[in-house]
Amino acid sequence: MIEDRLRELSIEIPTPPNPAGSYIPVVTTGNLAFVSGQIPMKDGKVIVEGKVPEKQSLDSAREAAKICIINGLAQLKANLGSLDKITKFVRISGFVNSSQEFTEQPKVINAASDLLVEIFGDMAKHSRIAVGVASLPLNSTVEIDMIVEYSS
């Protein structure tokens, strides 16, 4: 069970953050769940904000990516009822609030990809994009969305 694996890794799935706009956090169709972009929020506040590398280091951006993934899992758990229903991570899209010169976005989003595989094993291997952007909502450092396959 995924809950057991999360306990082994000392990862707590929080109450999912509320949407910051006019959208819903998860849309399901067929056997796919589309998770809206998640930013590094805890207790209703963005906890990692600003551009990499001016305000945030590569390491802090990597930690932000992990928080985004945990928030995405919180959204999935709230929507599906259990993370054990996930059968495959299809794609994650990672956006990094970057200076024009910063080119290590894949290293930032690797932290998210690696965390998923650490939790779920090989079924978490996914396709992906990792891009730099000029800004993100609420000045967050990272935003990640995902598409997963699930069973009823």
C-alpha positions in Angstrom: 0.0 0.0 0.0 1.2 3.5 -0.9 0.3 4.8 2.6 2.8 2.3 4.1 5.5 3.5 1.7 4.8 7.1 2.5 5.2 6.3 6.3 8.5 4.6 5.6 9.7 7.7 3.8 8.3 10.0 6.5 6.1 11.8 3.9 2.8 13.2 5.1 0.1 13.9 2.6 -1.5 17.2 3.6 -5.0 18.5 3.1 -4.9 19.7 -0.5 -4.5 23.4 -1.1 -7.4 25.3 -2.4 -7.3 26.4 -6.0 -5.8 29.9 -6.5 -8.1 30.7 -9.4 -11.2 29.7 -11.4 -10.4 26.0 -12.0 -10.8 22.7 -10.3 -7.8 20.8 -8.9 -8.4 17.5 -10.7 -10.5 16.5 -13.7 -11.1 12.8 -14.4 -12.2 11.3 -17.7 -12.1 7.7 -18.7 -9.3 6.3 -16.5 -7.1 9.4 -16.6 -6.8 12.1 -13.9 -5.5 15.5 -14.9 -4.1 17.4 -11.9 -4.0 21.2 -12.2 -0.7 22.9 -11.6 0.5 22.7 -8.1 2.8 25.2 -6.4 4.9 24.9 -3.3 2.2 25.8 -0.8 2.0 24.8 2.9 -0.8 26.0 5.2 -2.2 28.2 2.5 1.1 30.1 1.8 3.7 29.8 -0.9 6.8 28.8 0.9 9.4 28.9 -1.9 9.1 31.9 -4.1 11.2 33.9 -6.6 13.5 33.1 -9.5 16.3 30.6 -9.7 19.1 31.4 -9.2 18.6 35.0 -8.0 16.4 34.3 -5.1 16.4 30.5 -4.8 19.2 28.1 -5.2 19.1 24.9 -7.3 18.7 22.9 -4.1 15.8 25.0 -2.8 14.1 24.8 -6.2 14.4 21.0 -6.1 12.8 21.0 -2.6 10.0 23.2 -4.0 9.4 20.6 -6.8 9.0 17.9 -4.2 6.4 20.0 -2.3 4.5 20.5 -5.6 4.4 16.7 -6.1 3.2 16.1 -2.6 0.5 18.7 -3.1 -0.4 16.9 -6.4 -0.7 13.6 -4.5 -2.9 15.3 -2.0 -5.2 16.5 -4.8 -5.3 12.9 -6.2 -6.0 11.3 -2.8 -8.9 13.8 -2.2 -10.3 13.1 -5.7 -9.7 9.4 -6.1 -10.1 8.4 -2.4 -6.9 6.5 -2.3 -3.4 6.8 -3.9 -3.5 3.0 -4.3 -5.9 3.5 -7.3 -3.1 5.1 -9.3 -1.8 2.6 -11.9 0.6 4.8 -13.9 2.1 8.2 -14.0 1.7 9.3 -17.6 3.2 12.8 -17.7 4.4 15.6 -15.4 5.0 19.1 -16.7 7.4 21.2 -14.6 7.8 25.0 -14.8 10.6 26.8 -13.1 10.6 30.5 -12.4 14.0 31.2 -13.9 16.4 33.9 -14.9 17.1 34.0 -18.6 20.6 32.5 -18.1 19.4 29.6 -15.9 19.4 26.3 -17.9 19.1 23.6 -15.3 15.4 23.3 -15.2 15.6 19.5 -15.8 17.7 19.2 -12.6 15.0 21.0 -10.6 12.2 18.7 -12.0 14.3 15.6 -11.6 13.6 16.0 -7.8 9.9 15.6 -8.5 10.4 12.7 -10.9 12.8 10.9 -8.5 10.4 11.3 -5.6 7.5 9.7 -7.5 9.7 6.7 -8.4 10.9 6.5 -4.8 7.3 6.3 -3.6 5.5 4.3 -6.4 8.4 2.4 -8.0 8.6 1.8 -11.8 5.0 2.6 -12.5 5.8 6.2 -11.7 8.2 6.5 -14.6 6.7 9.1 -16.9 7.1 11.4 -19.8 7.9 14.9 -18.9 8.7 18.5 -19.8 10.9 20.8 -17.7 10.9 24.4 -18.8 11.9 27.8 -17.6 9.4 30.6 -17.4 9.5 34.3 -16.7 7.1 34.2 -13.8 4.6 31.8 -12.0 1.5 32.4 -10.0 2.0 34.0 -6.6 5.7 34.3 -7.5 6.2 30.6 -6.8 9.6 29.1 -7.8 8.1 25.9 -9.3 4.7 24.7 -10.7 4.0 21.1 -11.6 1.0 19.5 -13.1 0.5 15.8 -13.9 -1.6 13.2 -15.7 -2.1 9.8 -14.1 -3.9 6.7 -15.0 -6.1 5.1 -12.3 -8.4 2.2 -11.7 -11.8 2.4 -10.1 
